[in-house]
Amino acid sequence: MPLHAQNVHTSVNTDSITAGEVFELSMLVQLDREYKKVAFPDTTAFPPTVSIVDREQYRRSQFSDSLVYNLQYFGVDDLQIPPLPVTLIFEEDSTTLYTDPVLLYFKTVVAEGDTTLKPMKPNYEFPLPLWPWVLAAAVLAAFLVWWFYFREEKEKEEKKEPVLEPFYNPLDALEKRLHTLKRETDLPETKDYKTFYSEISDAIRAYYEELYNIPALESTSGELLRYLDVYDVDQTLAEATRKVLRQADLVKFAKFTPTLDDAWKTYDYALEFLERAKESDRTKIRRLRREYDLKKERFLASQSEEEEN
């Protein structure tokens, strides 16, 4: 269904979508004079329920340019893509045009007209307690047990000497987690691809949360990728993250069944992430180490003062 916005022509290859479906959005820019560059919309311009799988740009002539997006939808309602900015850069100035909005209807999986309700089961009648004093005695006995146990545990905690936890290195934790996954996973036998992909994506999400303080574990893939732009994360790390999250979302939400080669290819993306992180995040790890060493010095000093007193 073709759409027009001044001299930006937009089209999609479908008029309805389902959760996890990949669809194509094309933009064609045609001008009456030569331009230097066209800046098409990036990830942040799309709704949070839409993720960019990939995109290909073609410059047809000095007066026309086009971009084809492959987008994936993760939602349960009709999709409204708002007007998207397309910036035309000339030698002296620039002009921003906007596409018309695109509406794609959500395909429901419930049969049309199916309003049949199952009959409700009758309420189960519970017998009234015959000996309330038995219940009261049990509650009292439980309270006494808890009280003595709580007091004993409190005394143990008071006697327990403070302990300084060892230095936690998010990079070492990521490497250990990935190597353990490979060693302990038997994909040819179990075919448990969903757990395998979840472990890989969660390992990378935990790394961002621990080192960058990004709420990665509770964020959607689109939200996390936008966080990476805001935090100016290394582009190679961001690209490896995008590859892993895209494959993991296909398996977890779109019911995509990968091959064994697909699974290990995604694992290789995670290893690429690990190797790049060792280079790009070296300074952050050193800063964490210095903060830990200062904390350790203060801890040892306080222990020494307590012993002298």
C-alpha positions as CSV (number, residue, x, y, z in Angstrom):
1,M,0.0,0.0,0.0
2,P,1.9,3.1,-1.3
3,L,2.0,6.3,0.9
4,H,3.2,9.7,0.1
5,A,4.7,12.6,2.1
6,Q,5.8,15.5,-0.2
7,N,8.6,13.9,-2.2
8,V,9.2,11.0,0.2
9,H,7.4,7.9,-1.0
10,T,6.8,5.1,1.6
11,S,5.4,1.6,1.2
12,V,5.0,-1.6,3.3
13,N,4.7,-5.1,2.1
14,T,1.7,-6.0,4.3
15,D,-1.4,-4.4,5.8
16,S,-1.6,-6.6,8.9
17,I,0.9,-8.2,11.3
18,T,1.2,-10.8,14.1
19,A,3.5,-10.8,17.2
20,G,7.1,-11.6,16.1
21,E,6.4,-11.0,12.4
22,V,9.1,-9.4,10.2
23,F,7.8,-6.9,7.6
24,E,9.4,-4.6,5.1
25,L,9.2,-0.8,5.1
26,S,10.6,1.1,2.0
27,M,11.4,4.8,1.6
28,L,12.1,6.5,-1.7
29,V,13.3,10.1,-1.9
30,Q,13.1,11.9,-5.2
31,L,14.3,15.5,-5.6
32,D,14.6,18.1,-8.4
33,R,18.2,19.0,-7.5
34,E,21.4,17.2,-6.5
35,Y,21.9,16.6,-2.8
36,K,25.0,15.5,-0.7
37,K,23.4,13.0,1.7
38,V,20.1,11.7,3.0
39,A,19.8,10.9,6.8
40,F,17.1,8.3,7.2
41,P,15.4,7.5,10.6
42,D,17.3,5.3,13.1
43,T,16.1,3.0,15.8
44,T,14.9,5.8,18.1
45,A,12.4,7.1,15.6
46,F,10.3,3.9,15.6
47,P,7.8,2.8,18.3
48,P,9.3,0.7,21.2
49,T,7.4,-2.4,19.9
50,V,9.4,-2.3,16.6
51,S,13.0,-3.5,16.3
52,I,15.2,-3.0,13.2
53,V,16.4,-6.4,11.9
54,D,18.5,-4.9,9.1
55,R,18.3,-2.2,6.5
56,E,19.8,-1.7,3.0
57,Q,20.3,1.7,1.3
58,Y,20.5,2.3,-2.4
59,R,21.3,5.5,-4.1
60,R,19.7,5.3,-7.5
61,S,20.9,8.6,-8.9
62,Q,22.1,12.1,-7.9
63,F,18.4,13.0,-7.4
64,S,17.0,9.9,-5.7
65,D,17.8,7.7,-2.8
66,S,16.0,4.7,-1.1
67,L,16.2,2.7,2.1
68,V,14.6,-0.7,2.8
69,Y,14.0,-1.6,6.4
70,N,13.3,-5.2,7.7
71,L,11.4,-4.6,10.9
72,Q,10.1,-7.0,13.6
73,Y,7.0,-6.3,15.7
74,F,6.7,-7.3,19.3
75,G,3.2,-6.2,20.4
76,V,-0.4,-7.3,20.7
77,D,-2.3,-4.3,19.3
78,D,-2.6,-2.4,16.0
79,L,0.8,-0.9,15.0
80,Q,0.9,2.9,14.3
81,I,4.2,4.1,12.9
82,P,4.3,7.9,13.3
83,P,5.6,10.3,10.7
84,L,9.3,9.6,10.4
85,P,12.0,12.3,9.7
86,V,14.1,12.2,6.6
87,T,16.8,14.9,6.5
88,L,18.2,16.0,3.1
89,I,21.6,17.5,3.4
90,F,22.7,19.9,0.6
91,E,26.0,21.8,0.3
92,E,24.8,24.9,2.1
93,D,21.8,23.7,4.3
94,S,19.5,20.8,5.1
95,T,15.8,20.1,4.9
96,T,13.7,17.7,7.0
97,L,10.7,15.9,5.4
98,Y,8.3,13.6,7.2
99,T,6.6,10.5,5.9
100,D,2.9,9.9,6.3
101,P,1.9,7.7,9.3
102,V,1.5,3.9,8.7
103,L,-1.2,1.8,10.3
104,L,-0.9,-2.0,10.3
105,Y,-3.7,-4.0,11.8
106,F,-2.9,-6.7,14.4
107,K,-4.1,-10.2,13.5
108,T,-5.9,-11.9,16.4
109,V,-5.5,-15.6,17.0
110,V,-9.1,-15.9,18.5
111,A,-11.7,-17.1,16.0
112,E,-14.1,-14.3,15.0
113,G,-17.5,-14.6,16.8
114,D,-16.2,-17.1,19.3
115,T,-17.8,-15.8,22.5
116,T,-18.6,-19.1,24.2
117,L,-18.0,-19.0,27.9
118,K,-17.4,-22.2,29.9
119,P,-19.8,-22.8,32.8
120,M,-18.5,-21.9,36.2
121,K,-17.8,-24.6,38.7
122,P,-19.8,-24.6,41.9
123,N,-18.2,-23.1,45.0
124,Y,-16.6,-25.6,47.3
125,E,-17.8,-25.4,50.8
126,F,-15.1,-25.8,53.5
127,P,-16.1,-27.2,56.9
128,L,-15.9,-24.8,59.8
129,P,-13.1,-25.5,62.4
130,L,-14.3,-27.6,65.3
131,W,-11.5,-26.9,67.7
132,P,-10.3,-23.3,67.5
133,W,-8.2,-23.8,70.6
134,V,-6.1,-26.4,68.8
135,L,-5.3,-23.8,66.1
136,A,-4.5,-21.2,68.7
137,A,-2.2,-23.6,70.5
138,A,-0.4,-24.4,67.2
139,V,0.1,-20.7,66.4
140,L,1.4,-20.0,69.9
141,A,3.9,-23.0,69.6
142,A,5.0,-21.8,66.2
143,F,5.6,-18.2,67.6
144,L,7.6,-19.6,70.5
145,V,9.8,-21.7,68.2
146,W,10.3,-18.7,65.8
147,W,11.2,-16.4,68.8
148,F,13.9,-18.7,70.2
149,Y,15.3,-19.4,66.8
150,F,15.3,-15.7,65.9
151,R,17.1,-14.8,69.1
152,E,19.7,-17.4,68.6
153,E,20.4,-16.3,65.0
154,K,20.6,-12.7,66.1
155,E,23.2,-13.6,68.7
156,K,25.2,-15.5,66.1
157,E,25.1,-12.4,63.8
158,E,26.3,-10.2,66.6
159,K,29.3,-12.5,67.2
160,K,30.1,-12.9,63.5
161,E,33.0,-10.8,62.3
162,P,32.6,-8.6,59.3
163,V,33.9,-10.0,56.1
164,L,35.0,-8.1,52.9
165,E,33.7,-9.8,49.8
166,P,36.3,-10.5,47.1
167,F,36.6,-8.2,44.1
168,Y,33.8,-8.9,41.5
169,N,34.9,-8.5,37.9
170,P,31.9,-8.3,35.5
171,L,34.1,-9.3,32.6
172,D,35.4,-12.4,34.3
173,A,31.8,-13.3,35.3
174,L,30.6,-13.0,31.7
175,E,33.5,-15.1,30.4
176,K,32.9,-17.8,33.0
177,R,29.1,-17.8,32.3
178,L,29.6,-18.3,28.5
179,H,32.2,-21.0,28.9
180,T,30.0,-22.9,31.5
181,L,27.1,-22.7,29.1
182,K,29.1,-24.3,26.3
183,R,30.6,-27.0,28.6
184,E,27.3,-28.0,30.2
185,T,24.9,-27.6,27.3
186,D,24.0,-30.7,25.2
187,L,21.9,-29.1,22.4
188,P,22.0,-32.1,20.0
189,E,20.4,-34.1,22.7
190,T,18.0,-31.7,24.5
191,K,17.0,-29.4,21.7
192,D,16.3,-26.8,24.4
193,Y,17.1,-23.8,22.2
194,K,14.9,-21.4,24.2
195,T,16.9,-21.9,27.4
196,F,20.2,-21.7,25.4
197,Y,19.4,-18.4,23.8
198,S,18.0,-17.0,27.1
199,E,21.2,-17.8,28.9
200,I,23.3,-16.0,26.2
201,S,21.2,-12.9,26.1
202,D,20.9,-12.8,30.0
203,A,24.7,-13.0,30.3
204,I,25.2,-10.0,28.1
205,R,22.3,-8.1,29.8
206,A,23.8,-8.8,33.3
207,Y,27.2,-7.5,32.1
208,Y,25.6,-4.2,31.1
209,E,23.7,-4.0,34.3
210,E,26.8,-4.6,36.5
211,L,29.3,-2.5,34.6
212,Y,27.2,0.3,33.0
213,N,24.4,0.4,35.6
214,I,21.9,0.0,32.8
215,P,18.6,-1.7,33.8
216,A,19.2,-4.3,31.1
217,L,17.6,-7.3,32.7
218,E,14.1,-5.7,32.9
219,S,14.3,-3.8,29.6
220,T,13.0,-5.0,26.2
221,S,15.5,-5.5,23.4
222,G,14.5,-2.2,21.8
223,E,14.8,-0.3,25.1
224,L,18.3,-1.8,25.8
225,L,19.5,-0.9,22.3
226,R,18.4,2.7,22.9
227,Y,20.2,2.7,26.3
228,L,23.4,1.7,24.4
229,D,23.0,4.8,22.2
230,V,22.5,7.1,25.1
231,Y,25.4,5.6,27.1
232,D,27.6,5.8,24.0
233,V,28.6,2.2,24.2
234,D,31.3,1.0,21.8
235,Q,29.7,0.4,18.3
236,T,31.2,-3.1,17.9
237,L,29.7,-4.1,21.3
238,A,26.4,-2.6,20.4
239,E,26.3,-4.5,17.1
240,A,27.2,-7.8,18.7
241,T,24.4,-7.2,21.3
242,R,21.9,-6.4,18.5
243,K,22.7,-9.7,16.8
244,V,22.3,-11.8,19.9
245,L,19.1,-10.1,21.0
246,R,17.5,-10.3,17.6
247,Q,18.1,-14.1,17.5
248,A,17.0,-14.6,21.1
249,D,13.8,-12.7,20.5
250,L,13.0,-14.8,17.5
251,V,13.3,-18.0,19.5
252,K,11.6,-16.7,22.7
253,F,8.7,-14.7,21.2
254,A,8.2,-15.6,17.5
255,K,8.4,-19.4,18.0
256,F,11.3,-19.6,15.6
257,T,13.1,-23.0,15.7
258,P,16.8,-22.5,14.9
259,T,19.2,-25.2,13.7
260,L,22.2,-26.3,15.7
261,D,24.4,-24.2,13.5
262,D,22.2,-21.1,14.1
263,A,22.6,-21.6,17.9
264,W,26.4,-21.9,17.8
265,K,26.6,-18.9,15.5
266,T,24.7,-16.8,18.0
267,Y,27.1,-18.1,20.7
268,D,30.0,-16.9,18.5
269,Y,28.4,-13.5,18.5
270,A,28.5,-13.5,22.3
271,L,32.2,-14.5,22.1
272,E,32.8,-11.6,19.8
273,F,31.1,-9.4,22.4
274,L,33.4,-10.8,25.1
275,E,36.6,-10.2,23.2
276,R,35.6,-6.7,22.2
277,A,34.6,-5.9,25.8
278,K,38.1,-6.9,27.0
279,E,39.5,-4.1,24.9
280,S,36.8,-1.3,25.1
281,D,35.9,-1.7,28.8
282,R,39.4,-2.1,30.2
283,T,39.3,1.4,31.7
284,K,36.0,0.8,33.4
285,I,37.3,-2.5,35.0
286,R,40.4,-0.7,36.2
287,R,38.2,2.0,37.8
288,L,36.2,-0.7,39.6
289,R,39.4,-2.3,40.8
290,R,40.7,1.0,42.2
291,E,37.4,1.6,44.0
292,Y,37.6,-1.9,45.5
293,D,41.2,-1.4,46.7
294,L,40.3,1.8,48.4
295,K,37.3,0.1,50.1
296,K,39.7,-2.7,51.2
297,E,42.2,-0.3,52.7
298,R,39.4,1.4,54.7
299,F,38.1,-2.0,55.8
300,L,41.5,-3.2,57.0
301,A,42.2,0.1,58.8
302,S,38.9,-0.2,60.7
303,Q,39.7,-3.8,61.6
304,S,43.1,-2.7,62.9
305,E,41.5,0.0,65.1
306,E,39.0,-2.4,66.6
307,E,41.8,-4.8,67.5
308,E,43.8,-2.1,69.2
309,N,40.8,-1.0,71.2
